[in-house]
Amino acid sequence: MGDLKNVLLNKLQEGTLFVKFNDDGSLNEGFFYICPKLKSLIYNVSKKLFQNSTNEYLLKDCEVRAGLKTDTWLKVLRSGKVREQQDDLAFSILHSRGRKSLDLLANDTETRDNWVTGLEMLIQDSIGKPYTKITDRWLEGLFNEADRNRNGLLCKGEVHRLLEKLNVRLTTEEFEQYFEQTDLRVAKYRGQLRVEDFITFYKILTYRPELMHLIHTYSGSCELCTCNGNPTISIVCSRLTPVIEASLTGLGPMKPRAIPFSPQPGQIPMSSMTNNYMTIEEVKEFMLNEQKQALSLAEITELIKKFDPSTEGKECIEMGVDGLREMLLSDKNQLMKPEHRNTVYQDMNQPLTSYWINTSHNTYLCANQMVGKCTGESYVQALQRGCRSVELDLYDGADGRPVVRHAYTFIKDAYLGEILTQIKQFAFYASPYPLFLNLENHCSNKQQYLVAKLLLDEFGSSIYTAEEANAFSVWPSPEQLKGRIIIR
């Protein structure tokens, strides 16, 4: 497997010339390759005078999809510029949270498959620790919303307002005090924060001292521990900044030790009295008492080596606060039982009305409620996340074909047929259980007939009919309705 991965990565680094299709039907050739650090995809088009011809996409924000399965492909299929027989040559790289795509056609199936497989490997590798990624991407999205002039920077006033939105409420004086106590030297000099500076600052302000308290409890120094006694944010800042800065700059923290702070007059420094790490035996006791897991010393050793970020922690088999935080936020400690994660374990034989249903409203929107466009890709994203009920607002199209529309807004319509094609492709991607199509019907009788024809053409016998429904006195179960389309 390792040899195959290396071969594929070498091919992707060397690069390939693909035909790129645009949603207006136009096309051009582009040279695509992965940068040497394997963190981004580079796309070069033919050079034009005074224009930047290079585009870069971070792999961690991308998704790869084989075949003719995006809005753009459906449009060019309808225009006849590609044929369904070319499905094994086509693939798409989705970016901008799935709202945009690079739709590419390879010269041969082997090249297409190499890129799809190689990109899937790289994207998976770039995801990293799942909960860290989720938190950072959430904060990055909020940062980008607050960055109204799109220069990648927020002034301190904008940061302060964004923190209030996140329920981190500080006075102006407190904000300035805590900001000055960090080691974000460039940000302080500039008076503005980049997204990575903001994420660091947010983590400093939301540091959880109870984790240090746990370590003190199991290392036998709990009676000397003051870290859980409702500390002020300024104390937390002074303790946490060196740890976060070391971990974020890639310089592994030194052997776990007390985070320094100034003791009160006459007070013995805590660093000389407390152990700020747990030994292998103490981690074993913690796992048994708190996590209800009886693990061997060999299994504890693997946990420490996997989660503690410091070289010294791995060598001495000791876990500090960073390792404890990473372990508690990892898949190893999810509330869901491991055997339940990728399987259905509930009773699925009750009437359908006995269940909650994962439902989407205005599924067609890809931006907001007023501007943007209706797109089938929004349905794909919802269905991939397990949604079982999607909405389509149907209106007469100007060209005599029914469209999906958000009425009385500036949002661009989408042809219903294209959206239904994408729904069909992904209807049971994440779940075999029935999918509800909630139709808000505003069509004339003539175009209602076309709506019905499109539904029958796409879903055929999968549609749950009125005749079937009338044969039951109660709703069938999800198990009985596997693979069925229910129209409301």
Secondary structure, 3 states (H helix, E strand, C coil): CHHHHHHHHHHHHHCEEEEEECCCCCEEEEEEEECCCCCEEEEECCCCCCCCCEEEEEHHHCEEEECCCCHHHHHHHHHCCCCHHHHHHEEEEEECCCCEEEEEECCCHHHHHHHHHHHHHHHHHHHCCHHHHHHHHHHHHHHHHHCCCCCCCEEHHHHHHHHHHCCCCCCHHHHHHHHHHCCCHHHHHHCEECHHHHHHHHHHHCCCHHHHHHHHHHCCCHHHCCCCCCCCHHHHHHHHHHHHHHHHCCCCCCCCCCCCCCCCCCCCCHHHCCCCCEEHHHHHHHHHHCCCCCCCHHHHHHHHHHHCCCHHHHHHCEECHHHHHHHHCCHHHCCCCHHHCCCCCCCCCCCHHHCCCCECCCCCECCCCCCCEECHHHHHHHHHCCCCEEEEEEECCCCCCCEECCCCCCCECEEHHHHHHHHHHHCCCCCCCCEEEEEEECCCHHHHHHHHHHHHHHHHHHECCHHHHHCCCCCCCCCCCCCCEEEC
